Amino acid sequence: MDGRGGELGRRRFLGYVLAASTLTVAAQLGEAGPAAAAVPSLPGPAELYDLTDLVTDAALPTSGLILVQLHEDGTASFALPRAEVGQGITTSTAMLIAEELELPLERIRVTLADARPELLFNQLTGGSTTTASTYTPIRVAAAVARGRLLAAAAELLGAPLAGLVARAGAVLAPDGRSVGYGELAVRAGSAVTAQVAVELKDASRFEVIGTGRTRVDALAAVTGRKQFAMDVQVPGALPTMVCRPPTINGTVRSVRNLAEVRAMPGVTDVVTVRTGVAVRARTFGQCVDAVRALSVDWGPGTAEGVSEAGVLQELRAAELPLVVPPLPLLTKAVDARFTFHFASNAALETNCAVADVRPDRAEVWASLKVPIAAQEEIAARLGLPVGAVTVHVVEGGGSFGRKLFHDAALEAAEVSRAMGKAVRLMWHRTDDFRQGRVHPMATSRVRATYSLGEVLSYEQRHTSVATDFGHGLGEMVTAMAAKLPVADLGFSETMFALTTQSPYHFGVTTQLLSEVDHGFNTGSMRNIYSPNVRCAQELVVDRLAKGTGRDPYAFRRQFLKEERARAVLDKVAELGKWGRAMPAGTAQGLAVHPEYHSFVAVLAEIDCRPQTVGRSVPHAYTGPRVTKVVCAVDVGLAVNPRGLEAQMMGGIMDGIAVALSSSLHLKDGRFLEGSWDQYYYTRQWNTPPELEIVVMPTTTGVPGGAGELAVAGAMAAVACAYGRATGTMPTTFPINHDGPLGFEPMPAVPPIPQSPTDGRSRTY
């Protein structure tokens, strides 16, 4: 069965033993053997074939190029062709290898592969697809290695192969003799490349997969030894920053005081580049001083003079029409329009990269989710052959979709070429908020008709500022077009169809996308469209439940399509004590979200009483507080349940933020927010004191997606709780967006603030 079907079981697969001095094996090449509503809805495209299927299928042809290598010291290494940005995939990957190779976890070293053009579509990290797309190939490679080690041990020990057992990095014979993997590494190697068949371990024998494990990099992280992109040290690479325009994508006309800034202490170079004026100095503090001192004549940007009211007007004008009219004598309708404002895609580690460009070659270090696309564009921009550009993938301190784009790596390469020197480029936090990637502003127009307790139709028209997919995913979609369950759709509409689905039997169901305005730097942010789409739908579900006189939980349960969805909903309703008596101004909310072959349900409780909303924290926005969250998640098979719990926690905090407090305000072609102080992400005083996460037992036997799953569920559950607590369905998100700004915007010129000299006033 495939990822949508059933358990992987003990099927036989093909792998490669490669010609190498020690045992080196390659991954999978292919297989070697064989509650209903009255008005059901037809399955949507994403229920037939979704983004996970697309990425898995696109990666399959080159999975034989992914290698596991055993070393003479008894350790194994694997260069993962994905990006580790905090989601824990180096740990789950090591667990897969440990399971099939019978090698202790601490003896497996997972690194990140440099850009490898030969992998084609097998080096993209996104859409919560990493574990799903690599689960079988990595296990196959490890199983091939185990088989070769057993064969080598049989020859060395003169023992029948059938009687040997691999265990904890050694091969054991029935008579008590043993030989370690290190001793077998050379013997098990092959002088020629050969194809072999292997049988994977049955799930009933799993000892590593499915057990909660501490991250393999946890100790390094908490002791400060873990190296992120901004920690990379390359000889001769000095700190570099860019003075950026006051409006989005503005251009440099001239620099009025170039000689003066070049003479400032520590400054080595000042050059004009495509994105602004770059400054290289001995320290980042000197870079900040130089950036602030620059006097630049700026040209207009791509959103010059635009404010969010104008964007909203443009979005509403572009909404696709609803086609099912309400029939007052026969049916009733829920009709609603929702607005979702721009949100920042700034990760905790700001954009950074190191580049060393010479006339005939270039070398770049950065946290990159699509390094092949980065390598290709850097080579094209520098006028070099792709083979002359080396791109090293470094672990990143967060991403949430931001590092699908290689803006910093490309910029660092351009600056290094212009200066003729190695640079260690870092964006200022203000740069990231004002010139970085944003989740696009959008509206969702929804109409649902119902009669006699049945939902007859559900229409959703999502209209968004255009999402930029120019990071390599477009080529993948084009290459796999023949497999897609959509026809004659534009690229963004195809992505919408592959990632958006309704979990409910709501009769005739249509969910469509239209996009406008390409003047912004946009990207996906822990989901592409799903949080906004799901939030709007779940709020309408609450209205439908009320209109039909049903309890919101019972209503959802009746109309859900999948038993897995009902199971997670039942679990949160039970653990969260759905329907319990609560004080006025407080309430519970529910949401169910399916995506990436996985299901999540979230129950949230919120406190909207005046004494809570009006509480004061210095330099902070407080507002309503989510007091309790219960989350149940079914990903089919959780490779590392402990890591999955952490992913759900992070997604819940994101969902709370975009529902209640986090957004960007656009005015006259620029965003007003310029720091984390002004962008009100979920803080400690707004996190739920009670948080419970339940990882459901294995259902499909194979992993689905997880990283983004909880964001949509949490956002929707919090919005529903807010609506029930206040008695008014929220229609603008986050709910605080149209209130007082709450801060004094920093000036746009100079583009970044002065470095602080005493931060103790904010240590509370």
C-alpha positions in Angstrom: 0.0 0.0 0.0 1.1 3.6 -0.5 1.2 6.4 2.0 -2.6 6.8 1.8 -3.3 3.2 2.2 -2.0 0.7 4.8 0.9 -0.5 6.6 4.2 -1.0 4.8 4.6 -4.5 6.2 7.4 -6.8 5.1 7.4 -6.0 1.3 10.7 -6.5 -0.5 12.6 -3.6 -2.1 15.5 -3.1 -4.3 18.7 -1.2 -3.3 22.3 -0.9 -4.4 25.6 -1.9 -2.9 28.0 0.7 -4.3 31.6 0.2 -5.3 33.6 1.8 -2.3 36.4 1.0 0.1 34.0 0.5 3.0 30.4 -0.5 3.0 28.3 2.1 1.1 24.7 1.5 0.1 22.1 3.4 -1.8 18.4 3.8 -1.1 15.2 2.5 -2.7 15.0 2.2 -6.5 11.7 0.3 -6.6 9.8 -2.6 -5.3 10.8 -6.1 -5.8 7.4 -7.7 -5.2 3.8 -7.1 -4.9 -20.4 7.9 9.3 -22.4 9.1 6.4 -24.2 12.4 5.8 -27.3 12.6 3.7 -25.5 14.8 1.1 -22.0 13.4 0.7 -19.3 15.4 -0.9 -17.1 14.2 -3.7 -13.4 13.9 -2.8 -11.4 17.0 -3.5 -8.1 16.9 -5.5 -6.0 16.9 -2.3 -7.9 13.9 -1.0 -6.9 12.0 -4.2 -3.3 13.3 -4.6 -1.7 16.0 -2.4 1.6 17.8 -2.0 3.0 14.9 0.0 2.3 12.5 -2.9 3.8 15.0 -5.3 7.1 15.4 -3.4 7.4 11.7 -2.7 6.8 10.7 -6.3 9.2 13.4 -7.6 11.9 12.3 -5.2 11.6 8.6 -6.1 13.7 8.5 -9.3 16.8 9.7 -7.6 16.4 8.0 -4.2 19.1 5.6 -5.3 21.6 8.4 -5.1 21.1 8.8 -1.3 23.8 6.9 0.5 24.4 5.4 3.9 28.1 4.7 4.7 29.6 2.5 7.4 33.0 3.4 8.8 35.9 1.4 10.2 35.2 2.8 13.7 31.7 1.1 13.7 29.8 4.3 13.1 27.5 5.1 10.2 27.0 8.4 8.4 24.3 9.8 6.2 24.2 13.1 4.3 20.5 14.1 4.5 19.4 15.9 1.3 17.0 18.1 3.4 17.3 21.1 5.7 17.3 20.9 9.4 15.8 24.1 10.8 14.7 22.9 14.2 12.0 20.4 13.2 14.1 17.5 14.3 14.5 15.6 11.1 18.2 14.7 11.7 16.9 12.8 14.8 14.1 11.0 13.1 16.4 10.1 10.2 19.0 8.7 12.5 16.2 6.7 14.1 15.2 5.1 10.8 18.8 4.1 10.1 19.2 2.8 13.7 16.1 0.6 13.3 17.1 -1.1 10.1 20.8 -1.2 10.6 20.6 -2.4 14.2 23.1 0.3 15.3 22.8 2.4 18.4 21.4 5.9 17.8 24.5 7.6 19.2 26.7 5.9 16.6 24.9 7.4 13.6 25.9 10.8 12.3 23.4 12.6 10.1 24.8 15.7 8.3 23.2 17.9 5.7 24.1 17.4 2.1 25.6 20.2 -0.1 23.6 21.1 -3.1 23.5 18.1 -5.4 22.0 18.9 -8.8 21.8 15.2 -9.7 19.2 14.7 -7.1 16.8 16.9 -9.2 13.6 17.1 -7.0 15.0 15.1 -4.1 16.5 18.0 -2.2 13.5 20.1 -1.3 12.4 20.6 2.3 8.8 21.9 2.6 5.2 21.1 3.0 5.9 18.7 6.0 7.0 16.1 3.5 10.5 15.1 4.6 9.7 12.1 6.7 7.0 10.8 4.4 9.2 11.1 1.3 12.4 9.6 2.9 10.9 7.0 5.2 11.1 4.0 2.8 14.3 5.0 0.9 16.3 5.5 4.0 15.1 2.3 5.6 15.9 0.4 2.4 19.5 1.7 2.4 20.0 0.8 6.0 18.5 -2.7 5.4 20.8 -3.3 2.5 23.8 -2.4 4.7 22.6 -4.8 7.4 22.3 -7.6 4.9 25.8 -7.0 3.6 27.2 -7.0 7.1 25.5 -10.3 7.9 26.9 -11.8 4.7 30.4 -10.6 5.5 30.2 -11.9 9.1 29.1 -15.3 7.8 32.2 -15.5 5.7 34.5 -14.3 8.4 33.1 -16.5 11.1 32.5 -19.5 8.9 28.9 -19.6 10.2 25.6 -20.2 8.4 24.0 -16.9 7.4 20.6 -18.0 8.7 21.9 -18.3 12.2 23.5 -14.9 12.5 21.8 -11.9 14.2 22.7 -8.2 13.9 22.4 -6.4 17.3 23.7 -3.1 18.6 26.5 -2.7 16.1 27.7 -6.3 16.0 26.8 -9.6 14.4 26.3 -12.5 16.8 26.7 -16.2 16.0 24.8 -19.0 17.7 27.9 -20.2 19.4 28.5 -16.9 21.2 31.1 -15.4 18.9 30.6 -11.9 17.6 32.2 -9.4 15.3 31.7 -5.6 15.3 30.5 -3.6 12.4 33.8 -1.7 12.2 35.7 -4.9 11.6 33.2 -5.8 8.8 33.0 -2.3 7.2 35.8 -3.0 4.7 35.0 -6.7 4.1 31.4 -5.8 3.4 32.4 -3.2 0.8 32.1 -4.0 -2.8 34.5 -3.7 -5.8 31.5 -3.3 -8.1 28.1 -1.8 -7.9 25.4 -4.4 -7.6 21.6 -4.4 -7.1 20.2 -6.4 -4.2 16.8 -7.2 -2.8 16.0 -6.6 0.9 13.1 -7.2 3.2 12.3 -4.4 5.7 11.8 -5.1 9.4 8.2 -5.8 10.3 6.6 -3.0 12.4 5.9 -5.5 15.2 9.7 -5.7 15.7 10.3 -2.0 15.9 12.5 -1.0 18.8 13.4 2.5 17.8 10.7 3.8 15.4 7.7 4.9 17.3 9.6 5.5 20.6 10.0 8.9 22.0 13.7 10.0 21.7 15.6 13.1 22.8 17.0 15.0 19.8 20.5 13.9 18.8 21.6 17.6 18.9 19.9 18.5 22.2 23.1 18.6 24.3 24.9 20.7 21.7 21.9 23.1 21.5 21.6 23.7 25.3 25.3 24.0 25.8 25.8 26.6 23.0 28.0 24.3 20.9 25.4 23.8 18.1 26.4 25.7 15.0 23.8 27.6 13.0 24.2 29.5 9.8 25.1 32.7 11.6 27.9 30.8 13.4 29.7 29.9 10.2 33.3 31.2 10.2 35.2 31.3 6.9 38.7 32.8 6.8 38.6 36.4 5.5 34.8 36.6 5.7 34.0 39.9 7.5 30.6 41.1 8.8 28.5 42.6 6.1 25.1 44.3 6.2 22.9 46.1 3.6 21.3 49.5 3.9 17.8 48.8 2.5 15.2 51.1 1.0 12.4 52.8 3.0 9.7 51.1 0.9 9.3 47.6 -0.3 11.8 46.7 -3.0 12.9 50.3 -3.5 16.0 51.0 -5.6 19.2 53.0 -5.2 19.6 56.1 -7.3 22.7 57.4 -5.8 24.8 57.5 -2.5 25.5 61.1 -1.4 28.2 60.4 1.2 30.0 57.3 -0.1 33.6 58.6 0.7 32.6 59.7 4.2 31.1 56.3 5.1 34.1 54.4 3.6 36.3 56.4 6.0 34.4 55.3 9.1 36.1 53.2 11.7 36.4 49.5 10.7 34.7 49.9 7.4 36.5 48.1 4.5 34.1 48.3 1.6 30.8 50.0 0.6 29.2 49.0 -2.7 25.8 49.4 -4.3 24.0 46.1 -5.1 20.6 45.2 -6.4 19.0 45.3 -3.0 20.6 48.4 -1.5 24.0 49.6 -0.3 26.3 46.9 1.2 28.7 47.7 4.0 31.6 45.4 5.1 33.4 46.1 8.4 35.4 44.5 11.1 32.4 44.1 13.4 28.7 44.0 13.0 28.4 47.1 15.3 30.6 49.0 12.8 28.3 47.8 10.0 25.2 49.1 11.9 26.9 52.5 12.4 27.8 52.7 8.7 24.3 51.6 7.5 22.8 54.3 9.7 25.2 56.9 8.4 24.5 56.3 4.7 22.6 59.0 2.9 20.9 57.4 -0.1 18.7 58.8 -2.8 16.1 56.0 -3.1 13.9 55.1 -6.1 10.3 53.8 -5.8 9.5 50.3 -4.9 7.0 47.7 -6.1 4.3 48.7 -3.6 4.9 52.4 -3.6 2.2 54.4 -1.8 0.1 51.3 -1.2 -1.7 50.8 2.2 -3.7 47.8 3.4 -7.0 49.5 2.7 -6.1 49.6 -1.0 -4.9 46.0 -1.0 -8.2 44.9 0.7 -10.2 46.8 -2.0 -8.2 45.0 -4.7 -8.8 41.6 -3.1 -12.5 42.1 -2.9 -12.7 43.2 -6.5 -10.9 40.0 -7.5 -13.1 37.6 -5.6 -14.5 34.8 -7.7 -18.3 34.7 -7.7 -20.4 32.3 -5.6 -22.7 30.3 -7.7 -25.2 28.6 -5.4 -27.9 31.1 -4.5 -29.8 30.9 -1.2 -33.4 29.9 -1.6 -35.2 31.6 1.3 -38.3 29.5 1.1 -36.5 26.2 0.9 -33.0 26.7 2.4 -31.1 28.8 4.8 -27.6 30.1 4.3 -24.5 31.1 6.3 -22.8 33.9 4.4 -19.5 35.4 5.6 -16.4 37.2 4.5 -13.1 37.0 6.4 -10.0 39.1 6.1 -6.5 37.9 7.0 -3.7 40.5 7.2 -0.1 40.2 6.3 2.0 38.2 8.7 5.8 38.2 9.0 7.8 35.2 8.0 10.8 36.2 10.1 12.4 33.2 11.7 14.2 33.5 15.0 17.6 33.3 13.2 17.5 36.3 10.9 18.6 35.9 7.2 22.3 35.3 7.0 24.8 33.7 4.7 28.6 33.5 4.0 29.9 33.8 0.5 33.4 33.7 -1.1 33.2 34.6 -4.8 36.3 34.5 -7.0 36.5 35.2 -10.7 36.2 31.5 -11.6 34.3 29.9 -8.7 32.0 30.6 -5.7 31.4 29.0 -2.4 28.3 29.8 -0.3 27.2 28.7 3.2 23.5 29.1 4.2 20.5 27.4 5.6 18.6 26.5 2.5 15.5 24.3 1.9 16.0 24.3 -1.9 19.7 24.4 -2.4 19.7 23.2 -6.0 17.6 26.2 -7.0 19.9 28.4 -5.0 22.9 27.0 -6.7 21.4 27.5 -10.2 20.3 31.1 -9.6 23.6 32.1 -7.9 25.5 30.6 -10.8 23.3 32.4 -13.4 23.6 35.7 -11.5 27.4 35.4 -11.3 27.9 34.2 -14.8 29.5 31.0 -13.7 28.9 27.3 -14.6 26.7 25.6 -12.0 29.6 23.2 -11.3 31.8 26.2 -10.3 29.4 27.1 -7.5 29.5 25.1 -4.3 26.5 25.5 -1.9 26.9 24.2 1.6 23.6 23.6 3.5 24.0 24.7 7.2 21.5 24.1 10.0 19.2 27.0 10.5 17.6 28.6 13.6 14.1 28.3 12.4 12.4 28.7 9.0 8.6 28.2 8.9 8.9 28.5 5.1 11.3 31.4 5.1 14.3 29.4 4.0 12.5 28.0 1.0 13.9 31.2 -0.5 17.6 31.8 -0.9 17.5 35.6 -0.7 20.4 35.9 1.7 22.6 33.4 -0.1 22.1 35.1 -3.4 22.6 38.6 -1.9 25.8 37.5 -0.2 27.2 36.1 -3.4 26.4 39.3 -5.3 28.0 41.4 -2.5 31.1 39.2 -2.4 31.5 39.5 -6.2 31.1 43.3 -6.1 33.7 43.7 -3.3 36.0 40.9 -4.5 36.2 39.6 -0.9 34.5 37.0 1.3 31.5 38.3 3.3 29.6 37.2 6.3 26.2 38.7 5.5 23.5 39.2 8.1 20.1 40.9 7.8 19.1 43.1 10.7 15.8 42.1 12.4 14.2 45.2 11.0 15.2 44.2 7.5 13.4 40.9 7.9 10.2 42.5 9.1 10.1 45.2 6.5 11.9 43.8 3.4 11.6 40.1 4.1 9.1 37.5 3.2 5.5 37.8 4.4 2.4 35.6 4.5 0.1 37.3 2.0 -3.0 39.3 2.9 -6.1 37.5 1.9 -9.9 37.3 2.1 -12.1 34.3 2.2 -15.7 34.5 1.1 -17.9 31.6 2.3 -21.5 30.6 1.7 -23.0 27.4 3.0 -26.6 26.4 2.5 -28.6 24.0 4.7 -32.1 22.6 5.1 -33.7 20.1 7.5 -30.5 19.6 9.4 -28.4 18.8 6.3 -25.7 21.0 4.6 -26.5 21.1 0.9 -23.6 23.2 -0.4 -20.3 24.8 0.7 -18.5 27.4 -1.4 -15.3 29.1 -0.4 -13.6 31.7 -2.6 -10.1 32.5 -1.2 -8.5 35.6 -2.7 -4.9 36.3 -1.8 -2.0 38.6 -2.6 0.1 36.4 -4.8 2.2 33.8 -3.1 5.7 33.5 -4.6 6.6 29.9 -5.5 9.8 30.8 -7.3 12.0 28.6 -5.1 12.1 25.4 -7.1 8.7 23.9 -6.3 7.3 25.2 -9.6 9.6 23.0 -11.6 8.5 20.0 -9.6 4.8 20.7 -10.2 5.5 21.1 -13.9 7.4 17.9 -14.1 4.7 15.9 -12.3 1.8 17.6 -14.1 0.6 14.3 -15.7 -0.1 12.8 -12.2 -2.0 15.8 -10.8 -5.8 15.4 -10.3 -6.3 18.9 -11.7 -6.4 20.2 -15.2 -5.7 23.5 -16.9 -5.2 25.4 -13.6 -2.6 28.0 -13.0 0.4 27.2 -10.8 -1.0 28.9 -7.6 -4.4 27.3 -8.2 -2.7 23.9 -8.5 -0.9 24.4 -5.2 -4.1 25.5 -3.6 -5.9 22.3 -4.9 -3.0 20.1 -3.6 -3.0 21.5 -0.1 -6.6 22.5 0.7 -9.4 20.1 1.5 -12.6 20.0 3.5 -12.9 17.3 6.1 -16.7 17.5 6.0 -19.5 16.0 3.9 -21.1 19.4 3.0 -22.9 18.4 -0.2 -21.6 20.2 -3.3 -18.3 21.6 -2.1 -16.0 24.0 -4.0 -12.9 25.7 -2.7 -11.3 28.0 -5.3 -8.4 30.5 -5.3 -7.7 33.7 -7.1 -4.6 35.9 -6.6 -3.7 39.6 -7.2 -0.8 42.0 -6.8 2.7 40.7 -7.3 4.4 43.7 -5.7 5.2 42.0 -2.3 7.9 39.6 -1.1 5.7 36.7 -0.1 6.0 33.1 0.8 4.3 30.2 2.6 4.5 30.4 6.4 3.9 27.1 8.2 1.3 26.2 5.7 0.5 27.9 2.4 -3.2 28.6 2.5 -4.5 26.2 5.1 -4.6 28.3 8.3 -6.8 31.0 6.8 -9.0 28.6 4.8 -9.5 26.3 7.8 -10.2 29.2 10.2 -12.9 30.6 7.9 -14.5 27.1 7.5 -14.5 26.2 11.1 -16.1 29.5 12.1 -18.8 28.8 9.5 -19.2 25.3 10.9 -20.0 26.8 14.3 -22.7 29.0 12.6 -24.1 26.0 10.8 -24.3 24.1 14.1 -26.1 26.9 15.7 -28.5 27.3 12.7 -29.4 23.6 12.8 -29.7 23.6 16.6 -26.8 21.2 17.1 -23.9 21.2 19.5 -20.7 22.2 17.7 -19.0 18.9 18.6 -21.9 16.7 17.7 -22.4 18.6 14.5 -18.8 18.2 13.4 -18.8 14.5 14.3 -21.9 13.9 12.2 -20.5 15.4 9.0 -16.8 14.4 9.2 -15.7 12.2 6.3 -13.0 10.1 7.9 -13.0 7.9 11.0 -9.5 9.1 11.8 -10.8 12.7 11.9 -13.6 11.5 14.3 -11.1 9.8 16.5 -9.0 12.9 17.1 -12.1 15.0 17.6 -13.5 12.5 20.1 -10.2 12.5 22.0 -9.9 16.2 22.5 -13.6 16.5 23.4 -13.1 13.8 26.1 -9.8 15.1 27.5 -10.9 18.8 27.3 -14.3 18.1 28.9 -16.2 19.6 26.0 -19.3 21.4 27.1 -18.3 22.0 30.7 -19.8 25.0 32.5 -17.6 28.1 32.1 -17.8 31.7 33.4 -19.3 34.3 31.2 -16.7 35.8 28.8 -14.8 32.5 28.6 -15.6 29.6 26.2 -14.3 26.5 24.4 -13.7 26.2 20.6 -13.1 23.1 18.4 -11.4 22.6 15.1 -10.4 19.6 12.9 -7.8 19.8 10.2 -6.7 17.2 7.6 -3.5 17.6 5.7 -0.5 15.7 4.4 -2.2 12.3 5.1 -2.6 13.3 8.7 -5.3 14.6 11.0 -5.3 17.0 14.0 -8.1 18.2 16.3 -7.7 21.1 18.7 -9.8 22.1 21.7 -9.0 25.6 22.9 -10.4 27.6 25.9 -10.1 31.4 25.9 -10.6 34.1 28.5 -12.0 37.3 27.0 -13.1 38.9 30.3 -12.2 42.6 30.7 -9.8 41.9 33.6 -7.9 39.5 31.4 -8.0 41.5 28.2 -7.0 44.7 30.0 -4.1 43.2 32.0 -0.8 45.1 31.6 2.6 43.8 30.8 5.4 46.4 30.0 6.1 46.9 26.3 3.6 44.2 25.4 0.2 43.4 23.9 -1.8 41.1 26.1 -5.5 40.9 25.0 -7.6 37.7 25.3 -5.7 34.7 26.7 -5.9 31.1 25.6 -6.0 29.3 28.9 -6.1 25.7 27.8 -5.3 23.7 24.6 -5.9 20.0 24.1 -4.5 18.6 20.8 -4.8 15.1 19.4 -2.7 14.3 16.3 -2.8 11.3 14.0 0.1 11.2 11.5 -0.3 7.6 10.6 3.0 6.5 12.2 5.0 8.8 14.4 8.6 8.0 14.0 9.6 10.1 17.0 6.5 10.9 19.2 8.5 13.2 21.4 9.6 15.3 18.4 6.0 15.2 17.1 4.7 16.7 20.4 7.3 19.5 20.1 6.1 20.2 16.6 2.5 20.4 17.8 3.5 22.8 20.6 5.2 25.1 18.2 2.3 25.0 15.7 -0.2 25.8 18.5 1.8 28.9 19.5 1.8 30.0 15.8 -1.9 29.4 15.6 -2.6 31.5 18.7 -0.4 34.3 17.3 -2.1 34.6 13.9 -5.6 34.3 15.4 -5.1 36.9 18.1 -2.2 39.2 17.9 0.5 38.8 15.1 0.3 40.8 11.9 2.0 43.5 9.9 0.5 46.9 9.2 1.1 48.3 5.7 1.2 52.0 5.1 2.5 54.0 2.2 4.5 51.1 0.7 6.1 49.8 3.9 5.4 47.7 6.9 5.3 49.6 10.2 6.5 46.8 12.4 10.3 46.6 12.8 11.1 44.3 15.7 9.8 41.5 17.8 8.8 44.1 20.3 6.3 45.4 17.8 5.2 42.1 16.2 3.1 40.5 18.8 3.9 36.9 18.5 2.6 34.6 21.3 4.6 35.4 24.5 4.9 33.6 27.8 2.0 35.7 29.2 -0.2 34.6 26.4 0.6 30.9 26.2 -2.0 28.5 27.7 -1.1 27.4 31.3 -2.7 24.0 30.4 -1.4 22.3 27.3 -2.0 18.6 26.5 -0.9 16.8 23.4 -1.9 13.3 22.5 -0.2 11.3 19.8 -2.7 8.8 18.5 -1.8 5.1 18.0 -0.5 4.1 14.6 -3.2 4.0 12.0 -1.7 3.7 8.5 1.7 2.2 9.4 3.5 4.9 7.4 4.3 8.6 8.4 2.3 11.5 7.1 3.2 15.2 7.5 3.4 16.9 10.8 5.4 20.1 10.9 2.6 22.5 9.9 -0.4 20.5 10.9 -1.3 22.2 14.2 -1.1 25.8 13.0 -4.4 25.6 11.1 -6.2 23.6 13.8 -5.0 25.9 16.6 -5.9 29.1 14.7 -9.4 27.8 13.9 -10.1 26.5 17.4 -8.9 29.7 19.1 -11.1 31.8 16.6 -14.1 29.6 17.4 -13.5 29.9 21.1 -13.3 33.7 20.8 -16.6 33.8 18.8 -18.4 31.8 21.5 -16.9 33.8 24.4 -17.8 37.2 22.9 -21.0 36.2 21.1 -19.7 37.7 17.9 -18.0 35.7 15.1 -14.6 37.3 14.4 -14.1 38.2 10.7 -10.7 40.0 10.8 -7.5 38.3 11.8 -5.6 38.7 13.9 -8.4 40.1 16.1 -6.3 43.0 17.4 -5.2 44.2 13.9 -7.7 47.1 13.7 -7.2 48.2 17.3 -4.6 50.7 18.5 -1.2 50.1 17.0 0.4 49.9 20.4 3.9 51.1 19.4 5.6 54.0 17.8 6.9 52.9 14.4 10.6 53.2 13.9 11.7 55.6 11.1 12.3 54.1 7.7 15.5 56.2 7.2 17.9 55.1 8.5 16.4 51.6 7.9 17.6 50.1 11.2 17.7 51.3 14.8 20.7 52.1 16.8 22.2 49.1 18.5 21.0 49.0 22.2 23.5 49.8 24.9 21.4 48.5 27.8 18.8 45.8 27.3 18.0 45.2 30.9 14.8 47.3 30.8 13.2 44.5 28.8 14.3 41.6 31.0 11.0 40.8 32.6 
